[in-house]
Amino acid sequence: MVALDLLGRRWTLRIMWELRSGPLGFRPLQARCDGMSSSVLRTRLVELVTEGLVEQTEAGYGLTPIGAELGDAIRPLTGWAERWQRRRGRDG
């Protein structure tokens, strides 16, 4: 499935997550994505723009309406991840 292939690429979901609150310029986005090289960020942004999930505007990179819908789709994952992290803290 094309969507899973795209979203399964390293850093893709992190980029989408960081853009959830609004557009960011390249450098601020890179700073929020700890450890991501500029070449990988550039590659992922080109892919996301090409697929219509992210757009580049004067304000920087931002989610398109369909890209923002992805946030709605994965929001339950956030709750699960928080519960999992708490359990890891207790168990490990």
PDB file of N, CA, C and O in Angstrom, chain B, residues numbered from 101:
ATOM      1  N   MET B 101       0.852  -1.172   0.000  1.00  0.00           N
ATOM      2  CA  MET B 101       0.000   0.000   0.000  1.00  0.00           C
ATOM      3  C   MET B 101       0.901   1.239   0.000  1.00  0.00           C
ATOM      4  O   MET B 101       1.826   1.341   0.806  1.00  0.00           O
ATOM      5  N   VAL B 102       0.629   2.157  -0.889  1.00  0.00           N
ATOM      6  CA  VAL B 102       1.462   3.338  -1.075  1.00  0.00           C
ATOM      7  C   VAL B 102       1.528   4.191   0.196  1.00  0.00           C
ATOM      8  O   VAL B 102       2.602   4.670   0.562  1.00  0.00           O
ATOM      9  N   ALA B 103       0.399   4.384   0.864  1.00  0.00           N
ATOM     10  CA  ALA B 103       0.370   5.230   2.066  1.00  0.00           C
ATOM     11  C   ALA B 103       1.270   4.657   3.153  1.00  0.00           C
ATOM     12  O   ALA B 103       2.020   5.400   3.786  1.00  0.00           O
ATOM     13  N   LEU B 104       1.208   3.348   3.379  1.00  0.00           N
ATOM     14  CA  LEU B 104       2.043   2.735   4.411  1.00  0.00           C
ATOM     15  C   LEU B 104       3.513   2.799   4.042  1.00  0.00           C
ATOM     16  O   LEU B 104       4.366   2.967   4.913  1.00  0.00           O
ATOM     17  N   ASP B 105       3.817   2.667   2.759  1.00  0.00           N
ATOM     18  CA  ASP B 105       5.201   2.783   2.321  1.00  0.00           C
ATOM     19  C   ASP B 105       5.740   4.183   2.621  1.00  0.00           C
ATOM     20  O   ASP B 105       6.836   4.332   3.160  1.00  0.00           O
ATOM     21  N   LEU B 106       4.965   5.196   2.269  1.00  0.00           N
ATOM     22  CA  LEU B 106       5.386   6.579   2.510  1.00  0.00           C
ATOM     23  C   LEU B 106       5.500   6.865   4.004  1.00  0.00           C
ATOM     24  O   LEU B 106       6.513   7.394   4.462  1.00  0.00           O
ATOM     25  N   LEU B 107       4.469   6.517   4.757  1.00  0.00           N
ATOM     26  CA  LEU B 107       4.454   6.838   6.186  1.00  0.00           C
ATOM     27  C   LEU B 107       5.417   5.977   6.989  1.00  0.00           C
ATOM     28  O   LEU B 107       5.794   6.343   8.102  1.00  0.00           O
ATOM     29  N   GLY B 108       5.814   4.851   6.442  1.00  0.00           N
ATOM     30  CA  GLY B 108       6.760   3.983   7.128  1.00  0.00           C
ATOM     31  C   GLY B 108       8.212   4.393   6.951  1.00  0.00           C
ATOM     32  O   GLY B 108       9.098   3.829   7.593  1.00  0.00           O
ATOM     33  N   ARG B 109       8.462   5.347   6.106  1.00  0.00           N
ATOM     34  CA  ARG B 109       9.843   5.806   5.906  1.00  0.00           C
ATOM     35  C   ARG B 109      10.319   6.573   7.134  1.00  0.00           C
ATOM     36  O   ARG B 109       9.563   7.316   7.761  1.00  0.00           O
ATOM     37  N   ARG B 110      11.569   6.375   7.451  1.00  0.00           N
ATOM     38  CA  ARG B 110      12.137   7.004   8.632  1.00  0.00           C
ATOM     39  C   ARG B 110      11.918   8.514   8.615  1.00  0.00           C
ATOM     40  O   ARG B 110      12.163   9.174   7.605  1.00  0.00           O
ATOM     41  N   TRP B 111      11.464   9.044   9.721  1.00  0.00           N
ATOM     42  CA  TRP B 111      11.236  10.462   9.987  1.00  0.00           C
ATOM     43  C   TRP B 111       9.943  11.018   9.420  1.00  0.00           C
ATOM     44  O   TRP B 111       9.558  12.127   9.790  1.00  0.00           O
ATOM     45  N   THR B 112       9.254  10.305   8.544  1.00  0.00           N
ATOM     46  CA  THR B 112       8.072  10.872   7.901  1.00  0.00           C
ATOM     47  C   THR B 112       6.997  11.248   8.915  1.00  0.00           C
ATOM     48  O   THR B 112       6.499  12.374   8.899  1.00  0.00           O
ATOM     49  N   LEU B 113       6.636  10.320   9.794  1.00  0.00           N
ATOM     50  CA  LEU B 113       5.610  10.635  10.783  1.00  0.00           C
ATOM     51  C   LEU B 113       6.071  11.715  11.751  1.00  0.00           C
ATOM     52  O   LEU B 113       5.260  12.519  12.209  1.00  0.00           O
ATOM     53  N   ARG B 114       7.346  11.745  12.065  1.00  0.00           N
ATOM     54  CA  ARG B 114       7.860  12.796  12.963  1.00  0.00           C
ATOM     55  C   ARG B 114       7.690  14.165  12.319  1.00  0.00           C
ATOM     56  O   ARG B 114       7.298  15.119  12.990  1.00  0.00           O
ATOM     57  N   ILE B 115       7.978  14.272  11.035  1.00  0.00           N
ATOM     58  CA  ILE B 115       7.790  15.540  10.325  1.00  0.00           C
ATOM     59  C   ILE B 115       6.320  15.945  10.368  1.00  0.00           C
ATOM     60  O   ILE B 115       5.990  17.093  10.666  1.00  0.00           O
ATOM     61  N   MET B 116       5.451  15.001  10.070  1.00  0.00           N
ATOM     62  CA  MET B 116       4.019  15.290  10.088  1.00  0.00           C
ATOM     63  C   MET B 116       3.584  15.721  11.495  1.00  0.00           C
ATOM     64  O   MET B 116       2.782  16.643  11.640  1.00  0.00           O
ATOM     65  N   TRP B 117       4.104  15.067  12.513  1.00  0.00           N
ATOM     66  CA  TRP B 117       3.777  15.391  13.901  1.00  0.00           C
ATOM     67  C   TRP B 117       4.222  16.813  14.226  1.00  0.00           C
ATOM     68  O   TRP B 117       3.464  17.566  14.838  1.00  0.00           O
ATOM     69  N   GLU B 118       5.406  17.184  13.838  1.00  0.00           N
ATOM     70  CA  GLU B 118       5.935  18.508  14.162  1.00  0.00           C
ATOM     71  C   GLU B 118       5.191  19.622  13.423  1.00  0.00           C
ATOM     72  O   GLU B 118       5.176  20.764  13.883  1.00  0.00           O
ATOM     73  N   LEU B 119       4.586  19.305  12.304  1.00  0.00           N
ATOM     74  CA  LEU B 119       3.847  20.309  11.539  1.00  0.00           C
ATOM     75  C   LEU B 119       2.388  20.424  11.970  1.00  0.00           C
ATOM     76  O   LEU B 119       1.649  21.246  11.428  1.00  0.00           O
ATOM     77  N   ARG B 120       1.968  19.623  12.925  1.00  0.00           N
ATOM     78  CA  ARG B 120       0.552  19.586  13.312  1.00  0.00           C
ATOM     79  C   ARG B 120       0.044  20.914  13.855  1.00  0.00           C
ATOM     80  O   ARG B 120      -1.144  21.211  13.733  1.00  0.00           O
ATOM     81  N   SER B 121       0.921  21.721  14.454  1.00  0.00           N
ATOM     82  CA  SER B 121       0.489  22.987  15.056  1.00  0.00           C
ATOM     83  C   SER B 121       0.612  24.178  14.128  1.00  0.00           C
ATOM     84  O   SER B 121       0.240  25.293  14.495  1.00  0.00           O
ATOM     85  N   GLY B 122       1.122  23.958  12.947  1.00  0.00           N
ATOM     86  CA  GLY B 122       1.247  25.051  12.000  1.00  0.00           C
ATOM     87  C   GLY B 122       2.551  24.979  11.229  1.00  0.00           C
ATOM     88  O   GLY B 122       3.424  24.170  11.542  1.00  0.00           O
ATOM     89  N   PRO B 123       2.680  25.827  10.223  1.00  0.00           N
ATOM     90  CA  PRO B 123       3.862  25.802   9.361  1.00  0.00           C
ATOM     91  C   PRO B 123       5.149  26.116  10.120  1.00  0.00           C
ATOM     92  O   PRO B 123       5.161  26.867  11.095  1.00  0.00           O
ATOM     93  N   LEU B 124       6.223  25.514   9.634  1.00  0.00           N
ATOM     94  CA  LEU B 124       7.563  25.760  10.167  1.00  0.00           C
ATOM     95  C   LEU B 124       8.524  25.915   8.996  1.00  0.00           C
ATOM     96  O   LEU B 124       8.375  25.274   7.956  1.00  0.00           O
ATOM     97  N   GLY B 125       9.503  26.774   9.188  1.00  0.00           N
ATOM     98  CA  GLY B 125      10.575  26.875   8.214  1.00  0.00           C
ATOM     99  C   GLY B 125      11.461  25.647   8.283  1.00  0.00           C
ATOM    100  O   GLY B 125      11.342  24.837   9.202  1.00  0.00           O
ATOM    101  N   PHE B 126      12.345  25.509   7.314  1.00  0.00           N
ATOM    102  CA  PHE B 126      13.202  24.329   7.229  1.00  0.00           C
ATOM    103  C   PHE B 126      14.046  24.156   8.490  1.00  0.00           C
ATOM    104  O   PHE B 126      14.038  23.083   9.093  1.00  0.00           O
ATOM    105  N   ARG B 127      14.765  25.187   8.891  1.00  0.00           N
ATOM    106  CA  ARG B 127      15.658  25.077  10.060  1.00  0.00           C
ATOM    107  C   ARG B 127      14.896  24.822  11.364  1.00  0.00           C
ATOM    108  O   ARG B 127      15.304  23.952  12.134  1.00  0.00           O
ATOM    109  N   PRO B 128      13.808  25.543  11.641  1.00  0.00           N
ATOM    110  CA  PRO B 128      13.052  25.232  12.860  1.00  0.00           C
ATOM    111  C   PRO B 128      12.496  23.801  12.856  1.00  0.00           C
ATOM    112  O   PRO B 128      12.459  23.139  13.893  1.00  0.00           O
ATOM    113  N   LEU B 129      12.069  23.339  11.688  1.00  0.00           N
ATOM    114  CA  LEU B 129      11.572  21.965  11.599  1.00  0.00           C
ATOM    115  C   LEU B 129      12.702  20.980  11.870  1.00  0.00           C
ATOM    116  O   LEU B 129      12.520  20.005  12.598  1.00  0.00           O
ATOM    117  N   GLN B 130      13.843  21.230  11.296  1.00  0.00           N
ATOM    118  CA  GLN B 130      14.998  20.359  11.519  1.00  0.00           C
ATOM    119  C   GLN B 130      15.380  20.343  13.002  1.00  0.00           C
ATOM    120  O   GLN B 130      15.722  19.288  13.536  1.00  0.00           O
ATOM    121  N   ALA B 131      15.325  21.486  13.664  1.00  0.00           N
ATOM    122  CA  ALA B 131      15.660  21.558  15.084  1.00  0.00           C
ATOM    123  C   ALA B 131      14.702  20.729  15.936  1.00  0.00           C
ATOM    124  O   ALA B 131      15.108  20.150  16.944  1.00  0.00           O
ATOM    125  N   ARG B 132      13.443  20.670  15.539  1.00  0.00           N
ATOM    126  CA  ARG B 132      12.459  19.874  16.289  1.00  0.00           C
ATOM    127  C   ARG B 132      12.611  18.381  16.044  1.00  0.00           C
ATOM    128  O   ARG B 132      12.155  17.564  16.843  1.00  0.00           O
ATOM    129  N   CYS B 133      13.246  18.033  14.950  1.00  0.00           N
ATOM    130  CA  CYS B 133      13.438  16.616  14.592  1.00  0.00           C
ATOM    131  C   CYS B 133      14.873  16.218  14.938  1.00  0.00           C
ATOM    132  O   CYS B 133      15.721  16.059  14.060  1.00  0.00           O
ATOM    133  N   ASP B 134      15.116  16.065  16.205  1.00  0.00           N
ATOM    134  CA  ASP B 134      16.451  15.770  16.730  1.00  0.00           C
ATOM    135  C   ASP B 134      17.202  14.741  15.889  1.00  0.00           C
ATOM    136  O   ASP B 134      16.711  13.639  15.643  1.00  0.00           O
ATOM    137  N   GLY B 135      18.356  15.111  15.469  1.00  0.00           N
ATOM    138  CA  GLY B 135      19.227  14.156  14.811  1.00  0.00           C
ATOM    139  C   GLY B 135      18.967  13.922  13.332  1.00  0.00           C
ATOM    140  O   GLY B 135      19.653  13.099  12.725  1.00  0.00           O
ATOM    141  N   MET B 136      18.024  14.598  12.737  1.00  0.00           N
ATOM    142  CA  MET B 136      17.752  14.394  11.324  1.00  0.00           C
ATOM    143  C   MET B 136      18.693  15.246  10.485  1.00  0.00           C
ATOM    144  O   MET B 136      18.842  16.444  10.728  1.00  0.00           O
ATOM    145  N   SER B 137      19.312  14.634   9.518  1.00  0.00           N
ATOM    146  CA  SER B 137      20.203  15.393   8.645  1.00  0.00           C
ATOM    147  C   SER B 137      19.381  16.271   7.702  1.00  0.00           C
ATOM    148  O   SER B 137      18.219  15.979   7.421  1.00  0.00           O
ATOM    149  N   SER B 138      19.987  17.323   7.230  1.00  0.00           N
ATOM    150  CA  SER B 138      19.276  18.227   6.320  1.00  0.00           C
ATOM    151  C   SER B 138      18.937  17.523   5.012  1.00  0.00           C
ATOM    152  O   SER B 138      17.902  17.811   4.411  1.00  0.00           O
ATOM    153  N   SER B 139      19.786  16.609   4.562  1.00  0.00           N
ATOM    154  CA  SER B 139      19.493  15.919   3.303  1.00  0.00           C
ATOM    155  C   SER B 139      18.293  14.986   3.445  1.00  0.00           C
ATOM    156  O   SER B 139      17.477  14.890   2.528  1.00  0.00           O
ATOM    157  N   VAL B 140      18.173  14.300   4.576  1.00  0.00           N
ATOM    158  CA  VAL B 140      17.011  13.428   4.793  1.00  0.00           C
ATOM    159  C   VAL B 140      15.749  14.271   4.921  1.00  0.00           C
ATOM    160  O   VAL B 140      14.718  13.931   4.340  1.00  0.00           O
ATOM    161  N   LEU B 141      15.819  15.367   5.674  1.00  0.00           N
ATOM    162  CA  LEU B 141      14.655  16.238   5.819  1.00  0.00           C
ATOM    163  C   LEU B 141      14.216  16.755   4.453  1.00  0.00           C
ATOM    164  O   LEU B 141      13.027  16.742   4.133  1.00  0.00           O
ATOM    165  N   ARG B 142      15.155  17.199   3.664  1.00  0.00           N
ATOM    166  CA  ARG B 142      14.829  17.718   2.334  1.00  0.00           C
ATOM    167  C   ARG B 142      14.153  16.627   1.491  1.00  0.00           C
ATOM    168  O   ARG B 142      13.148  16.883   0.827  1.00  0.00           O
ATOM    169  N   THR B 143      14.708  15.419   1.523  1.00  0.00           N
ATOM    170  CA  THR B 143      14.136  14.307   0.759  1.00  0.00           C
ATOM    171  C   THR B 143      12.716  14.005   1.212  1.00  0.00           C
ATOM    172  O   THR B 143      11.821  13.856   0.380  1.00  0.00           O
ATOM    173  N   ARG B 144      12.500  13.911   2.517  1.00  0.00           N
ATOM    174  CA  ARG B 144      11.167  13.602   3.036  1.00  0.00           C
ATOM    175  C   ARG B 144      10.172  14.713   2.689  1.00  0.00           C
ATOM    176  O   ARG B 144       9.029  14.435   2.326  1.00  0.00           O
ATOM    177  N   LEU B 145      10.606  15.960   2.801  1.00  0.00           N
ATOM    178  CA  LEU B 145       9.704  17.064   2.465  1.00  0.00           C
ATOM    179  C   LEU B 145       9.309  17.029   0.997  1.00  0.00           C
ATOM    180  O   LEU B 145       8.149  17.268   0.663  1.00  0.00           O
ATOM    181  N   VAL B 146      10.253  16.735   0.123  1.00  0.00           N
ATOM    182  CA  VAL B 146       9.931  16.625  -1.310  1.00  0.00           C
ATOM    183  C   VAL B 146       8.905  15.517  -1.520  1.00  0.00           C
ATOM    184  O   VAL B 146       7.954  15.688  -2.282  1.00  0.00           O
ATOM    185  N   GLU B 147       9.093  14.383  -0.849  1.00  0.00           N
ATOM    186  CA  GLU B 147       8.142  13.276  -0.985  1.00  0.00           C
ATOM    187  C   GLU B 147       6.755  13.682  -0.483  1.00  0.00           C
ATOM    188  O   GLU B 147       5.747  13.416  -1.138  1.00  0.00           O
ATOM    189  N   LEU B 148       6.714  14.324   0.678  1.00  0.00           N
ATOM    190  CA  LEU B 148       5.430  14.710   1.270  1.00  0.00           C
ATOM    191  C   LEU B 148       4.723  15.786   0.452  1.00  0.00           C
ATOM    192  O   LEU B 148       3.497  15.778   0.335  1.00  0.00           O
ATOM    193  N   VAL B 149       5.494  16.709  -0.113  1.00  0.00           N
ATOM    194  CA  VAL B 149       4.905  17.734  -0.986  1.00  0.00           C
ATOM    195  C   VAL B 149       4.381  17.072  -2.260  1.00  0.00           C
ATOM    196  O   VAL B 149       3.268  17.364  -2.696  1.00  0.00           O
ATOM    197  N   THR B 150       5.166  16.194  -2.851  1.00  0.00           N
ATOM    198  CA  THR B 150       4.760  15.494  -4.076  1.00  0.00           C
ATOM    199  C   THR B 150       3.467  14.709  -3.866  1.00  0.00           C
ATOM    200  O   THR B 150       2.617  14.651  -4.754  1.00  0.00           O
ATOM    201  N   GLU B 151       3.326  14.108  -2.689  1.00  0.00           N
ATOM    202  CA  GLU B 151       2.132  13.299  -2.402  1.00  0.00           C
ATOM    203  C   GLU B 151       0.957  14.121  -1.884  1.00  0.00           C
ATOM    204  O   GLU B 151      -0.116  13.575  -1.630  1.00  0.00           O
ATOM    205  N   GLY B 152       1.153  15.431  -1.725  1.00  0.00           N
ATOM    206  CA  GLY B 152       0.050  16.307  -1.355  1.00  0.00           C
ATOM    207  C   GLY B 152      -0.281  16.357   0.125  1.00  0.00           C
ATOM    208  O   GLY B 152      -1.351  16.836   0.499  1.00  0.00           O
ATOM    209  N   LEU B 153       0.624  15.866   0.988  1.00  0.00           N
ATOM    210  CA  LEU B 153       0.383  15.898   2.425  1.00  0.00           C
ATOM    211  C   LEU B 153       0.938  17.157   3.079  1.00  0.00           C
ATOM    212  O   LEU B 153       0.468  17.580   4.135  1.00  0.00           O
ATOM    213  N   VAL B 154       1.934  17.746   2.446  1.00  0.00           N
ATOM    214  CA  VAL B 154       2.601  18.957   2.949  1.00  0.00           C
ATOM    215  C   VAL B 154       2.674  19.945   1.799  1.00  0.00           C
ATOM    216  O   VAL B 154       2.796  19.563   0.636  1.00  0.00           O
ATOM    217  N   GLU B 155       2.596  21.226   2.146  1.00  0.00           N
ATOM    218  CA  GLU B 155       2.762  22.275   1.132  1.00  0.00           C
ATOM    219  C   GLU B 155       3.807  23.268   1.626  1.00  0.00           C
ATOM    220  O   GLU B 155       3.994  23.456   2.828  1.00  0.00           O
ATOM    221  N   GLN B 156       4.472  23.888   0.679  1.00  0.00           N
ATOM    222  CA  GLN B 156       5.448  24.915   1.010  1.00  0.00           C
ATOM    223  C   GLN B 156       4.826  26.269   0.709  1.00  0.00           C
ATOM    224  O   GLN B 156       4.376  26.534  -0.406  1.00  0.00           O
ATOM    225  N   THR B 157       4.810  27.122   1.732  1.00  0.00           N
ATOM    226  CA  THR B 157       4.248  28.462   1.594  1.00  0.00           C
ATOM    227  C   THR B 157       5.299  29.471   2.045  1.00  0.00           C
ATOM    228  O   THR B 157       6.419  29.101   2.397  1.00  0.00           O
ATOM    229  N   GLU B 158       4.931  30.733   2.031  1.00  0.00           N
ATOM    230  CA  GLU B 158       5.844  31.764   2.533  1.00  0.00           C
ATOM    231  C   GLU B 158       6.154  31.564   4.013  1.00  0.00           C
ATOM    232  O   GLU B 158       7.225  31.948   4.483  1.00  0.00           O
ATOM    233  N   ALA B 159       5.219  30.965   4.746  1.00  0.00           N
ATOM    234  CA  ALA B 159       5.401  30.728   6.182  1.00  0.00           C
ATOM    235  C   ALA B 159       6.266  29.504   6.463  1.00  0.00           C
ATOM    236  O   ALA B 159       6.651  29.273   7.609  1.00  0.00           O
ATOM    237  N   GLY B 160       6.573  28.727   5.447  1.00  0.00           N
ATOM    238  CA  GLY B 160       7.371  27.519   5.624  1.00  0.00           C
ATOM    239  C   GLY B 160       6.606  26.309   5.119  1.00  0.00           C
ATOM    240  O   GLY B 160       5.808  26.410   4.187  1.00  0.00           O
ATOM    241  N   TYR B 161       6.853  25.174   5.734  1.00  0.00           N
ATOM    242  CA  TYR B 161       6.177  23.940   5.370  1.00  0.00           C
ATOM    243  C   TYR B 161       5.009  23.730   6.310  1.00  0.00           C
ATOM    244  O   TYR B 161       5.133  23.900   7.522  1.00  0.00           O
ATOM    245  N   GLY B 162       3.869  23.357   5.738  1.00  0.00           N
ATOM    246  CA  GLY B 162       2.677  23.120   6.539  1.00  0.00           C
ATOM    247  C   GLY B 162       1.873  21.971   5.976  1.00  0.00           C
ATOM    248  O   GLY B 162       2.049  21.575   4.824  1.00  0.00           O
ATOM    249  N   LEU B 163       1.001  21.446   6.791  1.00  0.00           N
ATOM    250  CA  LEU B 163       0.153  20.346   6.353  1.00  0.00           C
ATOM    251  C   LEU B 163      -0.945  20.853   5.428  1.00  0.00           C
ATOM    252  O   LEU B 163      -1.507  21.926   5.647  1.00  0.00           O
ATOM    253  N   THR B 164      -1.239  20.091   4.418  1.00  0.00           N
ATOM    254  CA  THR B 164      -2.405  20.350   3.583  1.00  0.00           C
ATOM    255  C   THR B 164      -3.625  19.837   4.345  1.00  0.00           C
ATOM    256  O   THR B 164      -3.468  19.163   5.364  1.00  0.00           O
ATOM    257  N   PRO B 165      -4.830  20.137   3.879  1.00  0.00           N
ATOM    258  CA  PRO B 165      -6.007  19.596   4.569  1.00  0.00           C
ATOM    259  C   PRO B 165      -5.984  18.063   4.705  1.00  0.00           C
ATOM    260  O   PRO B 165      -6.331  17.530   5.759  1.00  0.00           O
ATOM    261  N   ILE B 166      -5.579  17.363   3.648  1.00  0.00           N
ATOM    262  CA  ILE B 166      -5.525  15.902   3.734  1.00  0.00           C
ATOM    263  C   ILE B 166      -4.388  15.457   4.658  1.00  0.00           C
ATOM    264  O   ILE B 166      -4.500  14.433   5.332  1.00  0.00           O
ATOM    265  N   GLY B 167      -3.306  16.218   4.689  1.00  0.00           N
ATOM    266  CA  GLY B 167      -2.222  15.920   5.624  1.00  0.00           C
ATOM    267  C   GLY B 167      -2.661  16.102   7.064  1.00  0.00           C
ATOM    268  O   GLY B 167      -2.283  15.323   7.939  1.00  0.00           O
ATOM    269  N   ALA B 168      -3.462  17.137   7.309  1.00  0.00           N
ATOM    270  CA  ALA B 168      -3.980  17.374   8.660  1.00  0.00           C
ATOM    271  C   ALA B 168      -4.930  16.260   9.083  1.00  0.00           C
ATOM    272  O   ALA B 168      -5.016  15.940  10.268  1.00  0.00           O
ATOM    273  N   GLU B 169      -5.642  15.666   8.132  1.00  0.00           N
ATOM    274  CA  GLU B 169      -6.529  14.549   8.449  1.00  0.00           C
ATOM    275  C   GLU B 169      -5.752  13.355   8.983  1.00  0.00           C
ATOM    276  O   GLU B 169      -6.276  12.578   9.781  1.00  0.00           O
ATOM    277  N   LEU B 170      -4.520  13.209   8.553  1.00  0.00           N
ATOM    278  CA  LEU B 170      -3.697  12.121   9.073  1.00  0.00           C
ATOM    279  C   LEU B 170      -3.527  12.266  10.579  1.00  0.00           C
ATOM    280  O   LEU B 170      -3.532  11.276  11.310  1.00  0.00           O
ATOM    281  N   GLY B 171      -3.377  13.509  11.040  1.00  0.00           N
ATOM    282  CA  GLY B 171      -3.270  13.745  12.477  1.00  0.00           C
ATOM    283  C   GLY B 171      -4.488  13.236  13.218  1.00  0.00           C
ATOM    284  O   GLY B 171      -4.363  12.649  14.292  1.00  0.00           O
ATOM    285  N   ASP B 172      -5.662  13.455  12.654  1.00  0.00           N
ATOM    286  CA  ASP B 172      -6.890  12.947  13.262  1.00  0.00           C
ATOM    287  C   ASP B 172      -6.883  11.417  13.293  1.00  0.00           C
ATOM    288  O   ASP B 172      -7.342  10.797  14.252  1.00  0.00           O
ATOM    289  N   ALA B 173      -6.357  10.831  12.229  1.00  0.00           N
ATOM    290  CA  ALA B 173      -6.353   9.373  12.133  1.00  0.00           C
ATOM    291  C   ALA B 173      -5.399   8.727  13.132  1.00  0.00           C
ATOM    292  O   ALA B 173      -5.674   7.637  13.632  1.00  0.00           O
ATOM    293  N   ILE B 174      -4.281   9.389  13.428  1.00  0.00           N
ATOM    294  CA  ILE B 174      -3.297   8.774  14.334  1.00  0.00           C
ATOM    295  C   ILE B 174      -3.374   9.313  15.760  1.00  0.00           C
ATOM    296  O   ILE B 174      -2.590   8.900  16.615  1.00  0.00           O
ATOM    297  N   ARG B 175      -4.298  10.218  16.030  1.00  0.00           N
ATOM    298  CA  ARG B 175      -4.430  10.755  17.381  1.00  0.00           C
ATOM    299  C   ARG B 175      -4.605   9.652  18.426  1.00  0.00           C
ATOM    300  O   ARG B 175      -4.007   9.752  19.498  1.00  0.00           O
ATOM    301  N   PRO B 176      -5.398   8.601  18.166  1.00  0.00           N
ATOM    302  CA  PRO B 176      -5.498   7.527  19.160  1.00  0.00           C
ATOM    303  C   PRO B 176      -4.148   6.868  19.461  1.00  0.00           C
ATOM    304  O   PRO B 176      -3.939   6.355  20.560  1.00  0.00           O
ATOM    305  N   LEU B 177      -3.252   6.883  18.506  1.00  0.00           N
ATOM    306  CA  LEU B 177      -1.927   6.330  18.726  1.00  0.00           C
ATOM    307  C   LEU B 177      -1.168   7.114  19.794  1.00  0.00           C
ATOM    308  O   LEU B 177      -0.367   6.545  20.535  1.00  0.00           O
ATOM    309  N   THR B 178      -1.418   8.410  19.870  1.00  0.00           N
ATOM    310  CA  THR B 178      -0.770   9.242  20.881  1.00  0.00           C
ATOM    311  C   THR B 178      -1.141   8.766  22.284  1.00  0.00           C
ATOM    312  O   THR B 178      -0.270   8.616  23.142  1.00  0.00           O
ATOM    313  N   GLY B 179      -2.423   8.532  22.517  1.00  0.00           N
ATOM    314  CA  GLY B 179      -2.866   8.034  23.818  1.00  0.00           C
ATOM    315  C   GLY B 179      -2.259   6.687  24.139  1.00  0.00           C
ATOM    316  O   GLY B 179      -1.815   6.447  25.262  1.00  0.00           O
ATOM    317  N   TRP B 180      -2.241   5.811  23.156  1.00  0.00           N
ATOM    318  CA  TRP B 180      -1.636   4.499  23.364  1.00  0.00           C
ATOM    319  C   TRP B 180      -0.151   4.640  23.706  1.00  0.00           C
ATOM    320  O   TRP B 180       0.337   3.982  24.625  1.00  0.00           O
ATOM    321  N   ALA B 181       0.568   5.490  22.977  1.00  0.00           N
ATOM    322  CA  ALA B 181       2.004   5.671  23.207  1.00  0.00           C
ATOM    323  C   ALA B 181       2.279   6.208  24.616  1.00  0.00           C
ATOM    324  O   ALA B 181       3.246   5.803  25.261  1.00  0.00           O
ATOM    325  N   GLU B 182       1.432   7.110  25.080  1.00  0.00           N
ATOM    326  CA  GLU B 182       1.609   7.644  26.441  1.00  0.00           C
ATOM    327  C   GLU B 182       1.393   6.551  27.479  1.00  0.00           C
ATOM    328  O   GLU B 182       2.152   6.456  28.444  1.00  0.00           O
ATOM    329  N   ARG B 183       0.370   5.729  27.295  1.00  0.00           N
ATOM    330  CA  ARG B 183       0.136   4.616  28.226  1.00  0.00           C
ATOM    331  C   ARG B 183       1.291   3.624  28.192  1.00  0.00           C
ATOM    332  O   ARG B 183       1.718   3.137  29.239  1.00  0.00           O
ATOM    333  N   TRP B 184       1.791   3.324  27.021  1.00  0.00           N
ATOM    334  CA  TRP B 184       2.908   2.406  26.851  1.00  0.00           C
ATOM    335  C   TRP B 184       4.165   2.954  27.534  1.00  0.00           C
ATOM    336  O   TRP B 184       4.885   2.215  28.206  1.00  0.00           O
ATOM    337  N   GLN B 185       4.420   4.239  27.361  1.00  0.00           N
ATOM    338  CA  GLN B 185       5.600   4.857  27.974  1.00  0.00           C
ATOM    339  C   GLN B 185       5.519   4.790  29.497  1.00  0.00           C
ATOM    340  O   GLN B 185       6.517   4.513  30.162  1.00  0.00           O
ATOM    341  N   ARG B 186       4.341   5.041  30.046  1.00  0.00           N
ATOM    342  CA  ARG B 186       4.179   4.937  31.505  1.00  0.00           C
ATOM    343  C   ARG B 186       4.442   3.510  31.962  1.00  0.00           C
ATOM    344  O   ARG B 186       5.098   3.297  32.982  1.00  0.00           O
ATOM    345  N   ARG B 187       3.947   2.547  31.233  1.00  0.00           N
ATOM    346  CA  ARG B 187       4.162   1.148  31.599  1.00  0.00           C
ATOM    347  C   ARG B 187       5.649   0.790  31.509  1.00  0.00           C
ATOM    348  O   ARG B 187       6.165   0.085  32.377  1.00  0.00           O
ATOM    349  N   ARG B 188       6.316   1.247  30.511  1.00  0.00           N
ATOM    350  CA  ARG B 188       7.753   1.000  30.377  1.00  0.00           C
ATOM    351  C   ARG B 188       8.498   1.592  31.556  1.00  0.00           C
ATOM    352  O   ARG B 188       9.446   0.992  32.064  1.00  0.00           O
ATOM    353  N   GLY B 189       8.070   2.776  31.995  1.00  0.00           N
ATOM    354  CA  GLY B 189       8.713   3.418  33.149  1.00  0.00           C
ATOM    355  C   GLY B 189       8.552   2.602  34.409  1.00  0.00           C
ATOM    356  O   GLY B 189       9.471   2.551  35.227  1.00  0.00           O
ATOM    357  N   ARG B 190       7.407   1.959  34.589  1.00  0.00           N
ATOM    358  CA  ARG B 190       7.163   1.118  35.769  1.00  0.00           C
ATOM    359  C   ARG B 190       7.888  -0.205  35.674  1.00  0.00           C
ATOM    360  O   ARG B 190       8.467  -0.683  36.649  1.00  0.00           O
ATOM    361  N   ASP B 191       7.853  -0.801  34.473  1.00  0.00           N
ATOM    362  CA  ASP B 191       8.364  -2.150  34.307  1.00  0.00           C
ATOM    363  C   ASP B 191       9.863  -2.205  34.052  1.00  0.00           C
ATOM    364  O   ASP B 191      10.504  -3.222  34.318  1.00  0.00           O
ATOM    365  N   GLY B 192      10.413  -1.130  33.546  1.00  0.00           N
ATOM    366  CA  GLY B 192      11.795  -1.276  33.111  1.00  0.00           C
ATOM    367  C   GLY B 192      12.707  -0.352  33.715  1.00  0.00           C
ATOM    368  O   GLY B 192      13.902  -0.383  33.421  1.00  0.00           O
TER     369      GLY B 192
END
